[in-house]
Amino acid sequence: MSAEREQDEPEEPRLPHGVGPWPDGAPEGAESDPPADPRYDPELLAQGDSRNVVDRYRYWRMDAIVADLDERRHPFHVAIENWQHDMNIGSIVRSANAFLADTVHIIGRRRWNRRGAMVTDRYQHVVHHEDVTAFQAWAAGEGLPIIAVDNVEGSLPVDRADLPEKCILLFGQEGPGLSAEAQAAASGAVEITQYGSTRSLNAGAAAAVVMYEWCRRWATG
């Protein structure tokens, strides 16, 4: 298991809802002098902060944001099989950050397309496992049950299934879904109830739905 960063990762997105230099972008009622709090980045205070972060983290250093998130992360993990360089992985990482998952686990190919993550992988712990066997051994060592997310025989609707507070939500690739090995490693399987003609949801959309369902049950705010 190892952390990894691509050489050609995208730059931090510059979005129109950023704030200008302090005090122009300071919260209402804040002092005009820049804060001395070490969590704040002097360069961002001087130049403004156009990063895609919530207001709580405006002007904060990246490592300070990660440290604060680490104190509040939810006890569920997300895992994704990556045998065909699935383009959905970036969006799944972005959703994992939005729902404050503990860690995202990439199983299989080490490289993955980071553009869909919109640089949220800088704030989200992402680790790599060579194969399902290595991933399963890690999960067993941590005492975390693996919950497969796929519309396979025996899957239960996620809104009515048992979803442990501490668990790993395991997603397959767009198209083929979870491998037989990954299905065998799981202690249970859930699916998302659908009402139209398509057999499956986009993998990134499905991941967001299931993470939200976990938060609906377990997140305390």
Backbone as CSV, one residue per row, in Angstrom:
resi,resn,N_x,N_y,N_z,CA_x,CA_y,CA_z,C_x,C_y,C_z
1,MET,0.857,-1.187,0.000,0.000,0.000,0.000,0.888,1.231,0.000
2,SER,0.605,2.178,-0.886,1.457,3.347,-0.959,0.673,4.539,-1.458
3,ALA,1.072,5.716,-0.998,0.472,6.937,-1.523,1.170,7.280,-2.822
4,GLU,0.490,8.039,-3.700,1.069,8.333,-4.991,0.556,9.644,-5.533
5,ARG,1.387,10.353,-6.307,0.960,11.579,-6.965,1.497,11.582,-8.387
6,GLU,0.663,11.970,-9.319,1.042,12.008,-10.719,1.948,13.204,-10.996
7,GLN,2.798,13.048,-12.028,3.657,14.147,-12.429,2.859,15.242,-13.141
8,ASP,1.770,14.836,-13.853,1.030,15.778,-14.676,-0.318,16.142,-14.073
9,GLU,-0.406,16.187,-12.749,-1.671,16.483,-12.105,-2.101,17.908,-12.415
10,PRO,-3.395,18.186,-12.440,-3.868,19.526,-12.785,-3.566,20.543,-11.703
11,GLU,-3.578,21.789,-12.107,-3.391,22.881,-11.157,-4.657,23.060,-10.328
12,GLU,-4.505,23.704,-9.172,-5.671,24.035,-8.354,-6.619,24.888,-9.192
13,PRO,-7.885,24.491,-9.323,-8.811,25.256,-10.158,-9.034,26.660,-9.611
14,ARG,-9.056,27.630,-10.507,-9.305,29.019,-10.119,-10.757,29.332,-10.457
15,LEU,-11.582,29.424,-9.462,-13.015,29.527,-9.660,-13.521,30.928,-9.328
16,PRO,-14.652,31.317,-9.933,-15.128,32.697,-9.765,-15.665,33.004,-8.381
17,HIS,-15.857,31.990,-7.538,-16.418,32.273,-6.221,-15.332,32.403,-5.155
18,GLY,-14.120,32.760,-5.563,-13.049,32.967,-4.608,-13.180,34.318,-3.907
19,VAL,-12.164,34.640,-3.113,-12.159,35.916,-2.387,-10.865,36.657,-2.688
20,GLY,-10.915,37.977,-2.547,-9.745,38.797,-2.799,-8.803,38.818,-1.609
21,PRO,-7.757,39.621,-1.698,-6.797,39.726,-0.586,-7.488,40.180,0.699
22,TRP,-6.915,39.779,1.822,-7.415,40.261,3.113,-7.197,41.771,3.199
23,PRO,-8.143,42.585,3.647,-9.393,42.211,4.306,-10.602,42.150,3.382
24,ASP,-10.406,42.294,2.029,-11.555,42.310,1.118,-12.371,41.021,1.235
25,GLY,-11.689,39.905,1.418,-12.394,38.637,1.508,-12.570,38.138,2.924
26,ALA,-12.315,38.984,3.894,-12.420,38.575,5.294,-13.883,38.393,5.696
27,PRO,-14.153,37.499,6.646,-15.522,37.342,7.147,-16.026,38.650,7.754
28,GLU,-17.326,38.844,7.728,-17.911,40.062,8.284,-17.550,40.205,9.756
29,GLY,-17.073,41.360,10.113,-16.700,41.629,11.501,-15.252,41.308,11.823
30,ALA,-14.508,40.762,10.859,-13.106,40.422,11.108,-12.255,41.690,11.132
31,GLU,-11.127,41.606,11.810,-10.208,42.748,11.877,-9.561,42.987,10.519
32,SER,-9.148,44.205,10.297,-8.542,44.554,9.013,-7.127,44.001,8.882
33,ASP,-6.429,43.833,9.998,-5.082,43.280,9.939,-5.135,41.775,9.669
34,PRO,-4.222,41.256,8.856,-4.210,39.815,8.583,-4.083,39.015,9.876
35,PRO,-4.764,37.888,9.993,-4.688,37.095,11.223,-3.300,36.493,11.420
36,ALA,-2.891,36.390,12.669,-1.586,35.814,12.996,-1.654,34.298,13.151
37,ASP,-2.848,33.747,13.072,-3.057,32.305,13.214,-2.173,31.549,12.216
38,PRO,-1.347,30.599,12.664,-0.429,29.899,11.761,-1.117,29.051,10.706
39,ARG,-2.418,28.813,10.837,-3.133,28.050,9.814,-3.286,28.846,8.522
40,TYR,-3.172,30.175,8.608,-3.375,31.007,7.439,-2.100,31.096,6.608
41,ASP,-2.267,31.160,5.296,-1.149,31.227,4.350,-0.885,32.695,4.003
42,PRO,0.300,33.228,4.320,0.578,34.648,4.048,0.400,35.020,2.581
43,GLU,0.752,34.113,1.674,0.616,34.412,0.244,-0.855,34.539,-0.153
44,LEU,-1.694,33.656,0.369,-3.119,33.736,0.063,-3.742,34.981,0.683
45,LEU,-3.321,35.326,1.881,-3.827,36.547,2.515,-3.491,37.773,1.676
46,ALA,-2.318,37.765,1.059,-1.860,38.918,0.291,-2.459,38.964,-1.115
47,GLN,-2.706,37.778,-1.714,-3.115,37.729,-3.117,-4.572,37.315,-3.323
48,GLY,-5.214,36.792,-2.300,-6.572,36.299,-2.450,-6.583,34.787,-2.574
49,ASP,-7.759,34.206,-2.402,-7.893,32.751,-2.402,-9.022,32.354,-3.351
50,SER,-8.660,31.807,-4.510,-9.666,31.397,-5.500,-9.816,29.884,-5.560
51,ARG,-9.332,29.177,-4.544,-9.447,27.717,-4.524,-10.897,27.288,-4.295
52,ASN,-11.193,26.061,-4.696,-12.538,25.509,-4.519,-12.635,24.876,-3.130
53,VAL,-12.661,25.738,-2.111,-12.787,25.271,-0.727,-13.946,25.995,-0.057
54,VAL,-14.522,25.371,0.973,-15.620,26.008,1.708,-15.078,27.224,2.460
55,ASP,-15.981,28.113,2.844,-15.565,29.365,3.481,-14.742,29.137,4.743
56,ARG,-15.002,28.065,5.440,-14.264,27.756,6.674,-12.755,27.731,6.431
57,TYR,-12.355,27.317,5.237,-10.930,27.123,4.951,-10.331,28.217,4.066
58,ARG,-11.040,29.326,3.878,-10.474,30.417,3.091,-9.167,30.903,3.723
59,TYR,-8.157,31.031,2.891,-6.821,31.530,3.248,-5.991,30.512,4.044
60,TRP,-6.537,29.356,4.362,-5.765,28.382,5.139,-4.708,27.700,4.280
61,ARG,-3.586,27.316,4.883,-2.591,26.490,4.226,-3.181,25.106,3.938
62,MET,-2.704,24.461,2.895,-3.225,23.156,2.535,-3.019,22.134,3.649
63,ASP,-1.832,22.119,4.260,-1.575,21.142,5.313,-2.448,21.401,6.535
64,ALA,-2.811,22.664,6.769,-3.694,22.984,7.892,-5.107,22.478,7.615
65,ILE,-5.541,22.560,6.364,-6.860,22.036,6.005,-6.896,20.526,6.200
66,VAL,-5.869,19.841,5.709,-5.811,18.373,5.850,-5.821,17.987,7.324
67,ALA,-5.049,18.693,8.139,-4.993,18.381,9.575,-6.360,18.558,10.225
68,ASP,-7.074,19.600,9.833,-8.399,19.825,10.404,-9.377,18.751,9.943
69,LEU,-9.317,18.374,8.668,-10.172,17.296,8.163,-9.873,15.986,8.881
70,ASP,-8.606,15.733,9.159,-8.222,14.484,9.810,-8.840,14.339,11.201
71,GLU,-9.135,15.441,11.829,-9.760,15.387,13.151,-11.246,15.069,13.078
72,ARG,-11.829,15.160,11.874,-13.278,15.003,11.746,-13.697,13.918,10.759
73,ARG,-12.753,13.208,10.168,-13.109,12.264,9.100,-14.058,11.191,9.589
74,HIS,-14.962,10.790,8.692,-15.896,9.720,9.005,-15.182,8.363,8.931
75,PRO,-15.698,7.365,9.639,-14.994,6.077,9.707,-15.282,5.126,8.551
76,PHE,-15.824,5.625,7.433,-15.974,4.748,6.273,-14.884,5.047,5.257
77,HIS,-14.493,4.003,4.532,-13.490,4.107,3.472,-14.176,3.832,2.137
78,VAL,-13.512,4.219,1.073,-13.997,3.952,-0.279,-12.882,3.232,-1.039
79,ALA,-13.237,2.184,-1.771,-12.259,1.456,-2.580,-12.776,1.331,-4.006
80,ILE,-11.867,1.386,-4.963,-12.225,1.329,-6.375,-11.262,0.404,-7.098
81,GLU,-11.803,-0.528,-7.879,-10.944,-1.339,-8.740,-10.535,-0.507,-9.953
82,ASN,-9.285,-0.646,-10.367,-8.736,0.179,-11.452,-7.928,-0.700,-12.405
83,TRP,-8.616,-1.539,-13.147,-7.927,-2.420,-14.094,-7.877,-1.817,-15.492
84,GLN,-8.794,-0.908,-15.801,-8.883,-0.354,-17.156,-8.735,1.164,-17.173
85,HIS,-8.093,1.713,-16.145,-7.873,3.162,-16.069,-9.205,3.899,-16.137
86,ASP,-10.125,3.545,-15.270,-11.485,4.088,-15.262,-11.467,5.599,-15.066
87,MET,-12.156,6.324,-15.945,-12.185,7.785,-15.877,-13.025,8.294,-14.709
88,ASN,-13.824,7.417,-14.082,-14.692,7.853,-12.987,-13.955,8.011,-11.659
89,ILE,-12.743,7.507,-11.557,-12.059,7.502,-10.265,-11.898,8.914,-9.716
90,GLY,-11.560,9.862,-10.570,-11.391,11.233,-10.108,-12.648,11.788,-9.474
91,SER,-13.802,11.541,-10.093,-15.049,12.058,-9.525,-15.400,11.339,-8.229
92,ILE,-15.028,10.056,-8.116,-15.275,9.330,-6.873,-14.411,9.899,-5.748
93,VAL,-13.174,10.227,-6.054,-12.301,10.851,-5.053,-12.871,12.194,-4.626
94,ARG,-13.383,12.951,-5.568,-13.972,14.253,-5.236,-15.176,14.078,-4.311
95,SER,-16.025,13.086,-4.598,-17.180,12.821,-3.731,-16.729,12.344,-2.356
96,ALA,-15.683,11.522,-2.315,-15.165,11.041,-1.029,-14.709,12.204,-0.167
97,ASN,-14.099,13.209,-0.793,-13.708,14.400,-0.055,-14.938,15.158,0.432
98,ALA,-15.943,15.290,-0.427,-17.156,16.029,-0.059,-17.884,15.374,1.108
99,PHE,-17.870,14.029,1.149,-18.570,13.315,2.216,-17.635,12.921,3.358
100,LEU,-16.406,13.417,3.314,-15.424,13.274,4.394,-15.088,11.815,4.694
101,ALA,-14.862,11.030,3.654,-14.424,9.645,3.836,-13.034,9.622,4.456
102,ASP,-12.741,8.554,5.171,-11.417,8.431,5.777,-10.330,8.354,4.713
103,THR,-10.443,7.363,3.817,-9.403,7.122,2.824,-10.035,6.530,1.568
104,VAL,-9.446,6.834,0.419,-9.813,6.190,-0.834,-8.714,5.201,-1.193
105,HIS,-9.112,3.986,-1.535,-8.170,2.913,-1.879,-8.303,2.592,-3.369
106,ILE,-7.193,2.665,-4.084,-7.153,2.317,-5.500,-6.568,0.910,-5.619
107,ILE,-7.333,-0.012,-6.201,-6.896,-1.403,-6.326,-6.568,-1.691,-7.785
108,GLY,-5.350,-2.173,-8.038,-4.981,-2.519,-9.403,-3.961,-1.563,-9.972
109,ARG,-4.278,-0.950,-11.101,-3.333,-0.042,-11.750,-3.037,1.150,-10.848
110,ARG,-1.767,1.500,-10.800,-1.345,2.577,-9.902,-1.773,3.948,-10.416
111,ARG,-1.695,4.147,-11.716,-2.024,5.454,-12.292,-3.531,5.590,-12.472
112,TRP,-4.032,6.785,-12.196,-5.440,7.065,-12.442,-5.579,8.525,-12.843
113,ASN,-6.612,8.837,-13.605,-6.814,10.177,-14.132,-7.320,11.097,-13.023
114,ARG,-6.524,12.085,-12.691,-6.833,12.954,-11.559,-7.663,14.179,-11.916
115,ARG,-7.920,14.401,-13.172,-8.601,15.641,-13.548,-10.004,15.731,-12.958
116,GLY,-10.701,14.611,-12.917,-12.048,14.633,-12.361,-12.069,14.912,-10.871
117,ALA,-10.933,14.724,-10.205,-10.861,14.971,-8.760,-10.826,16.463,-8.436
118,MET,-10.538,17.299,-9.437,-10.476,18.749,-9.225,-9.563,19.096,-8.046
119,VAL,-8.451,18.377,-7.944,-7.397,18.599,-6.956,-7.833,18.234,-5.530
120,THR,-8.996,17.633,-5.358,-9.412,17.229,-4.011,-8.540,16.108,-3.458
121,ASP,-7.783,15.417,-4.321,-6.877,14.376,-3.807,-5.756,14.975,-2.972
122,ARG,-5.564,16.271,-3.036,-4.573,16.919,-2.171,-5.074,16.996,-0.724
123,TYR,-6.380,16.913,-0.561,-6.974,16.998,0.776,-7.505,15.648,1.247
124,GLN,-7.563,14.686,0.345,-8.136,13.370,0.629,-7.031,12.315,0.631
125,HIS,-6.992,11.475,1.656,-5.998,10.400,1.681,-6.331,9.376,0.601
126,VAL,-5.369,9.085,-0.262,-5.535,8.115,-1.346,-4.356,7.152,-1.293
127,VAL,-4.637,5.852,-1.195,-3.579,4.849,-1.136,-3.799,3.788,-2.206
128,HIS,-2.764,3.029,-2.496,-2.800,2.053,-3.581,-2.557,0.650,-3.061
129,HIS,-3.291,-0.325,-3.625,-3.078,-1.743,-3.345,-2.853,-2.444,-4.683
130,GLU,-1.859,-3.316,-4.741,-1.511,-3.970,-5.994,-2.650,-4.809,-6.559
131,ASP,-3.388,-5.493,-5.692,-4.454,-6.372,-6.162,-5.489,-6.563,-5.056
132,VAL,-6.541,-7.323,-5.357,-7.613,-7.533,-4.395,-7.109,-8.279,-3.172
133,THR,-6.190,-9.215,-3.371,-5.650,-9.986,-2.246,-4.972,-9.071,-1.231
134,ALA,-4.154,-8.146,-1.722,-3.466,-7.210,-0.827,-4.464,-6.298,-0.132
135,PHE,-5.446,-5.841,-0.869,-6.470,-4.976,-0.289,-7.268,-5.714,0.777
136,GLN,-7.660,-6.934,0.487,-8.441,-7.721,1.445,-7.653,-7.975,2.714
137,ALA,-6.346,-8.242,2.574,-5.508,-8.470,3.749,-5.431,-7.209,4.596
138,TRP,-5.315,-6.049,3.944,-5.271,-4.788,4.699,-6.580,-4.581,5.444
139,ALA,-7.705,-4.789,4.773,-9.008,-4.590,5.397,-9.196,-5.517,6.592
140,ALA,-8.779,-6.772,6.443,-8.900,-7.729,7.543,-8.057,-7.290,8.733
141,GLY,-6.865,-6.774,8.459,-5.997,-6.310,9.528,-6.569,-5.130,10.285
142,GLU,-7.374,-4.322,9.587,-7.998,-3.159,10.214,-9.356,-3.495,10.824
143,GLY,-9.829,-4.726,10.594,-11.144,-5.116,11.104,-12.292,-4.409,10.418
144,LEU,-12.139,-4.078,9.130,-13.157,-3.346,8.386,-13.876,-4.274,7.410
145,PRO,-15.199,-4.422,7.530,-15.935,-5.223,6.559,-15.977,-4.530,5.204
146,ILE,-15.934,-5.319,4.151,-15.992,-4.802,2.789,-17.421,-4.955,2.269
147,ILE,-18.021,-3.850,1.868,-19.377,-3.856,1.325,-19.291,-3.573,-0.171
148,ALA,-19.598,-4.575,-0.989,-19.572,-4.393,-2.437,-20.775,-3.582,-2.883
149,VAL,-20.565,-2.693,-3.838,-21.656,-1.898,-4.402,-21.781,-2.275,-5.871
150,ASP,-22.773,-3.101,-6.181,-22.964,-3.583,-7.546,-24.322,-4.261,-7.622
151,ASN,-24.952,-4.186,-8.774,-26.271,-4.812,-8.917,-26.114,-6.255,-9.390
152,VAL,-25.550,-7.066,-8.515,-25.342,-8.484,-8.790,-26.359,-9.293,-7.996
153,GLU,-26.462,-10.558,-8.322,-27.404,-11.428,-7.618,-27.080,-11.444,-6.117
154,GLY,-28.096,-11.250,-5.303,-27.914,-11.235,-3.855,-27.732,-9.858,-3.269
155,SER,-27.588,-8.812,-4.112,-27.442,-7.450,-3.600,-28.750,-6.978,-2.970
156,LEU,-28.635,-6.210,-1.906,-29.793,-5.652,-1.226,-29.885,-4.157,-1.507
157,PRO,-31.086,-3.606,-1.615,-31.206,-2.160,-1.809,-30.487,-1.408,-0.684
158,VAL,-29.633,-0.453,-1.044,-28.785,0.194,-0.052,-29.590,0.940,1.005
159,ASP,-30.778,1.422,0.651,-31.581,2.160,1.626,-32.220,1.246,2.667
160,ARG,-32.182,-0.071,2.419,-32.749,-1.007,3.389,-31.727,-2.015,3.905
161,ALA,-30.528,-1.977,3.381,-29.496,-2.938,3.772,-28.738,-2.466,5.006
162,ASP,-28.080,-3.404,5.666,-27.205,-3.067,6.786,-25.961,-2.383,6.238
163,LEU,-25.675,-1.196,6.730,-24.508,-0.429,6.287,-23.719,-0.064,7.531
164,PRO,-22.694,-0.829,7.873,-21.976,-0.594,9.131,-21.365,0.801,9.201
165,GLU,-21.221,1.307,10.411,-20.602,2.618,10.586,-19.141,2.591,10.145
166,LYS,-18.431,1.547,10.515,-17.041,1.386,10.089,-16.999,0.317,9.008
167,CYS,-16.695,0.723,7.804,-16.708,-0.222,6.690,-15.930,0.344,5.515
168,ILE,-15.811,-0.470,4.475,-15.233,-0.031,3.200,-16.285,-0.243,2.124
169,LEU,-16.609,0.793,1.395,-17.539,0.710,0.276,-16.719,0.447,-0.987
170,LEU,-16.932,-0.699,-1.594,-16.102,-1.141,-2.724,-16.859,-1.006,-4.031
171,PHE,-16.285,-0.256,-4.965,-16.913,0.012,-6.257,-16.093,-0.606,-7.382
172,GLY,-16.805,-1.056,-8.415,-16.144,-1.593,-9.591,-15.977,-0.545,-10.665
173,GLN,-15.579,-1.001,-11.836,-15.359,-0.102,-12.953,-16.628,0.117,-13.752
174,GLU,-16.638,1.213,-14.485,-17.754,1.475,-15.380,-17.857,0.347,-16.404
175,GLY,-19.008,-0.226,-16.547,-19.194,-1.309,-17.520,-19.134,-2.680,-16.882
176,PRO,-17.931,-3.221,-16.642,-17.840,-4.582,-16.098,-18.228,-4.700,-14.635
177,GLY,-18.224,-3.605,-13.902,-18.539,-3.682,-12.476,-17.415,-4.333,-11.700
178,LEU,-17.754,-4.926,-10.569,-16.739,-5.554,-9.718,-16.281,-6.882,-10.298
179,SER,-15.005,-7.162,-10.136,-14.475,-8.461,-10.555,-15.007,-9.551,-9.632
180,ALA,-14.957,-10.798,-10.102,-15.412,-11.925,-9.289,-14.591,-12.027,-8.007
181,GLU,-13.306,-11.732,-8.095,-12.439,-11.776,-6.916,-12.871,-10.745,-5.881
182,ALA,-13.218,-9.540,-6.352,-13.653,-8.484,-5.433,-14.991,-8.840,-4.797
183,GLN,-15.896,-9.400,-5.569,-17.179,-9.813,-5.014,-16.992,-10.858,-3.916
184,ALA,-16.043,-11.773,-4.145,-15.794,-12.828,-3.160,-15.174,-12.276,-1.888
185,ALA,-14.458,-11.154,-1.998,-13.804,-10.559,-0.823,-14.779,-9.805,0.063
186,ALA,-15.952,-9.478,-0.472,-16.919,-8.671,0.271,-17.757,-9.525,1.215
187,SER,-18.144,-8.913,2.323,-19.005,-9.602,3.290,-20.474,-9.378,2.986
188,GLY,-20.772,-8.475,2.074,-22.135,-8.196,1.680,-22.145,-7.330,0.441
189,ALA,-23.309,-7.205,-0.207,-23.404,-6.401,-1.419,-24.685,-5.579,-1.382
190,VAL,-24.587,-4.340,-1.853,-25.748,-3.454,-1.917,-25.866,-2.888,-3.318
191,GLU,-27.068,-2.460,-3.656,-27.314,-1.835,-4.950,-28.248,-0.652,-4.766
192,ILE,-28.325,0.193,-5.783,-29.180,1.378,-5.746,-30.441,1.076,-6.543
193,THR,-31.577,1.267,-5.922,-32.838,1.037,-6.612,-32.986,2.014,-7.775
194,GLN,-33.350,1.495,-8.950,-33.523,2.318,-10.149,-34.933,2.139,-10.695
195,TYR,-35.383,3.131,-11.441,-36.771,3.146,-11.881,-36.929,3.289,-13.391
196,GLY,-35.828,3.433,-14.117,-35.911,3.598,-15.564,-35.505,2.338,-16.307
197,SER,-35.058,2.511,-17.547,-34.749,1.366,-18.401,-33.287,0.938,-18.345
198,THR,-32.395,1.821,-17.907,-30.986,1.462,-17.896,-30.677,0.480,-16.777
199,ARG,-29.723,-0.427,-17.049,-29.409,-1.452,-16.062,-28.517,-0.924,-14.951
200,SER,-27.713,0.091,-15.248,-26.733,0.530,-14.258,-26.569,2.038,-14.271
201,LEU,-26.095,2.560,-13.151,-25.752,3.972,-13.033,-24.288,4.179,-13.369
202,ASN,-23.944,5.396,-13.754,-22.541,5.780,-13.870,-21.838,5.526,-12.548
203,ALA,-20.627,4.981,-12.601,-19.919,4.596,-11.382,-19.708,5.773,-10.443
204,GLY,-19.388,6.941,-10.983,-19.194,8.108,-10.132,-20.478,8.533,-9.447
205,ALA,-21.592,8.491,-10.183,-22.882,8.853,-9.596,-23.292,7.848,-8.531
206,ALA,-23.088,6.566,-8.812,-23.452,5.532,-7.843,-22.663,5.689,-6.547
207,ALA,-21.388,5.996,-6.669,-20.551,6.173,-5.479,-21.066,7.326,-4.630
208,ALA,-21.437,8.433,-5.272,-21.947,9.586,-4.524,-23.245,9.242,-3.792
209,VAL,-24.131,8.476,-4.445,-25.402,8.103,-3.814,-25.161,7.261,-2.566
210,VAL,-24.271,6.278,-2.669,-24.045,5.377,-1.531,-23.321,6.104,-0.400
211,MET,-22.368,6.970,-0.723,-21.710,7.742,0.329,-22.699,8.658,1.046
212,TYR,-23.612,9.249,0.278,-24.634,10.083,0.907,-25.512,9.247,1.833
213,GLU,-25.874,8.046,1.405,-26.693,7.183,2.248,-25.963,6.844,3.546
214,TRP,-24.659,6.605,3.464,-23.898,6.356,4.695,-23.979,7.587,5.601
215,CYS,-23.768,8.779,5.030,-23.787,10.004,5.832,-25.184,10.269,6.403
216,ARG,-26.217,9.954,5.639,-27.574,10.162,6.130,-27.814,9.359,7.413
217,ARG,-27.200,8.176,7.494,-27.400,7.325,8.659,-26.463,7.664,9.816
218,TRP,-25.216,7.970,9.478,-24.200,7.993,10.516,-23.577,9.350,10.810
219,ALA,-23.592,10.270,9.868,-22.908,11.554,10.082,-23.653,12.368,11.147
220,THR,-22.885,12.999,11.983,-23.468,13.783,13.084,-23.390,15.270,12.842
221,GLY,-22.893,15.682,11.696,-22.823,17.101,11.390,-21.422,17.644,11.419
